Amino acid sequence: MLKQKTPITPAIRQLRAEKVEFTDHVYAYEEKGGTAVSARELGVDEHCVIKTLIMEDENKKPIIILMHGDLQVSTKELSRKIGVKQVTPCTPETAQKHSGYQVGGTSPFGTRRSMPVYLEETVAGLEKIYINGGKRGYLVGMAPSDLVRALKPVMVHVGIR
């Protein structure tokens, strides 16, 4: 793991403003490596690495879904839970437009525009999570309760293997 000082991103600004305690974890980013690479580099269980996914409903309204790194999102179940006809992942360009972050560095904190946030409910039961800090190759570690306090997400159960 690389040792660097905290990158100052919109996510870090929000975490500091919300007085969230977090740890910095900088690692060597690999294109298309996903949570498997960050978990390996940090020496943590991929289930504790939380991915931030930007999706849209049928009206192109963006949402954020936070999911365990080793699970997928059932878009059909998510659609049902949030009361829309369809939810689909955004293209990388659209996700960047909504969030202000480059794909691979998307954080749910400090997004360009306010979007509803949905959290896989089992994430809240973990002792510690690692989530993107707003830059490729940079995760922050925190208690899930701090994430819930800062983002006030809607809890859903939509994760599948």
N, C-alpha and C positions, 0 to 999 in steps of 0.2 A: 504494500500500500504506500502510495506517495504521501509525503508530509508537506502540506502547504497550508497557508493561512486561509481563513474562510473567504470564499468568493463572495462579493457583495452583489446579490441578485435581488430582484423584487421579492422573491420568496423569503430571503433572509431578512429583508426589511420588515416584511409582515410578521415573521416569527419573532423578531426582536420587539416590534410594537405590541404584539400579543403577550409578550413576556414568557414565551415558550422556551423551556430548557431543551437544548439539543446538542448533539455531538457532531463534529465534522468528519466525513469519510470521503477522502479523495482517492480515486483509483484510476488505473489506465483504461480508458473507454475503448470499447471495441464496437465498430459499426455492426449493427444488427445482432449484437451479443445479448441484449436484453438483460433480464433479471438474473439469468443463470451466470453471466459473467460478473455482474456486480456482487452477487452472493459469494461466488468463488473468490473474488479479489478481496472481499471483506472478511471471508472466513465465517459467514453466517448462513443459516438455513434460508433457502430461497423463499420459503413460505412467509418469512418475516420481512422480505423485501417487497414493498408495496408499489405496484405500478399505477401510474396516473394515465388514464385513457380518456381522450376527448371523443365524444360521440355526438350524433345529431338525431333528432326525431324526424318524422316524415315532413315536418314543416321547416326543417333546417335549423331548429332551435338547439343550440349546443348544451351538452351536459358533461359533467366530469364523473367518472366512475373509478373508484379506488379498489384495486383487487390484489389479492396475494399473487406474488410472482409466479408461483407454480400452478395457478389455476387460470381458466379462461372465463369470460363473461358469457352467460347465456343471454344473448340479446333478445330472444323471444320472451324469456322469463322477466328480464328487465323491463321490456315494453309493457308487459302485463302489470308489473308492480307499480310502474309510474303512470299508467293509464294513457299510453299512446299506442298508435297502431304499429309503429316500427321504430327501432333504434339501430343505427348502423355506425360503424367506426368512420371517423373523418379521414380524409386523405391527409398526408403529412402537411401539405401546404395549408389546408383549411384548419387543421388543428393548431398550427402555428399562428394563423390569423386570429383565432379565438383566444388562445392562451397567452400569446406573446413569447412563447418558448419554442425552441427548436426541438423536434421529435428526438427522443433520447435524453432530453434534458427538461422534460415537462414536469412542472411542479403544480400541485393544486393550490399552493400559496402564491399570492401576488400575481394572479392572472390579469391579463390585459382587460378582460371584461368579466363581469360577475356572471357566474353560471351556477345552476343547481349542482350540488355535490352529493353523490350517492356512495356509501361505503359498505363493502361486504361486511356484514355484521360480525363475522368471526374474527376480523382484524382487531376489533375492540377488545377481544379476550387475550391478545398476545401481551407478553411482558414488555417488549420493546420492538419498535418497527424502524425500518430504514426506508426513506422515501426521498425522491429527487429534490435537490435543493435549488433547482433552476438552471443547472448547467450540466452538460454531458460530463460524465466521470466524477460526479459529486452527489453524494447522498448525505442526508442528515438522519441521525438516530434520535428517536424520541419515544416517550410513552404514548400509546394510542389515545389515552385520555386527553392529552394536550392537543392532539390533532382534532379530536371531537370538539373540544372546547373552542378551538380557533376557527374551525370550518363549519361547525354545526351541520354535519351531513345527515341525510336521511339514510337510515339503516335498511339494507336490503339483503336478501339471501339469493344470489344469482350466480355464484361460482360453480364451475364444473371442471372436472379433470380433463 
